[in-house]
Amino acid sequence: MTLCEQILQYVTYEGEVVLDSFAGSGVVGEAALNMKRNCILIEILKENVEKIKNRLGQNRMFRPLME
């Protein structure tokens, strides 16, 4: 279990929404999806958006709003 997953386990319940307004490479989003939480990731840097797509793109629950 990653540190992000441990934190989410203590502060959220399964099915809740996790908001990460500075998503970076999507580590928190990946942890949220692994822990059966929904997540909203906000990132403005295109390089980081690509990292998030690479990290979460295989997950069927991942739908990017920015292409």
C-alpha positions as CSV (number, residue, x, y, z in Angstrom):
1,M,0.0,0.0,0.0
2,T,1.4,3.4,-1.0
3,L,1.6,6.4,1.2
4,C,-1.2,8.1,-0.8
5,E,-3.4,5.0,-0.4
6,Q,-2.8,4.9,3.4
7,I,-3.8,8.6,3.7
8,L,-6.9,8.0,1.6
9,Q,-7.9,5.1,3.7
10,Y,-7.9,7.3,6.8
11,V,-9.6,10.4,5.4
12,T,-12.1,9.0,2.8
13,Y,-14.6,6.1,2.4
14,E,-15.0,3.9,-0.7
15,G,-17.1,5.7,-3.4
16,E,-16.3,9.2,-2.2
17,V,-14.7,11.8,-4.4
18,V,-11.1,12.9,-4.0
19,L,-10.1,16.3,-5.5
20,D,-6.5,17.0,-6.4
21,S,-6.3,20.5,-7.8
22,F,-2.5,20.3,-8.5
23,A,-2.4,16.8,-10.0
24,G,1.2,16.7,-11.2
25,S,1.8,13.2,-12.5
26,G,-1.5,11.7,-11.1
27,V,-0.2,9.8,-8.1
28,V,-3.2,10.7,-6.0
29,G,-5.6,9.9,-8.8
30,E,-4.0,6.5,-9.2
31,A,-4.2,5.8,-5.5
32,A,-7.9,6.9,-5.4
33,L,-8.8,4.6,-8.2
34,N,-6.9,1.7,-6.6
35,M,-8.8,2.4,-3.4
36,K,-12.2,2.5,-5.2
37,R,-12.6,6.2,-4.8
38,N,-13.7,8.6,-7.5
39,C,-11.3,11.4,-8.3
40,I,-11.1,14.7,-10.0
41,L,-7.6,15.8,-11.1
42,I,-6.8,19.3,-12.2
43,E,-3.6,20.0,-14.1
44,I,-2.7,22.9,-16.5
45,L,0.7,21.7,-17.7
46,K,0.3,19.7,-20.9
47,E,3.4,17.6,-20.0
48,N,1.8,16.6,-16.8
49,V,-1.5,15.8,-18.4
50,E,0.4,13.4,-20.7
51,K,2.0,11.8,-17.7
52,I,-1.5,11.4,-16.1
53,K,-2.8,9.8,-19.3
54,N,0.1,7.4,-19.4
55,R,-0.4,6.5,-15.7
56,L,-4.2,6.1,-15.8
57,G,-5.0,5.6,-19.4
58,Q,-5.4,1.8,-19.0
59,N,-8.0,2.3,-16.3
60,R,-11.5,2.0,-17.7
61,M,-12.8,4.6,-15.2
62,F,-10.3,7.3,-16.4
63,R,-11.8,9.8,-18.8
64,P,-9.7,12.9,-19.6
65,L,-11.5,16.1,-20.4
66,M,-8.5,17.7,-22.1
67,E,-7.0,16.1,-25.2
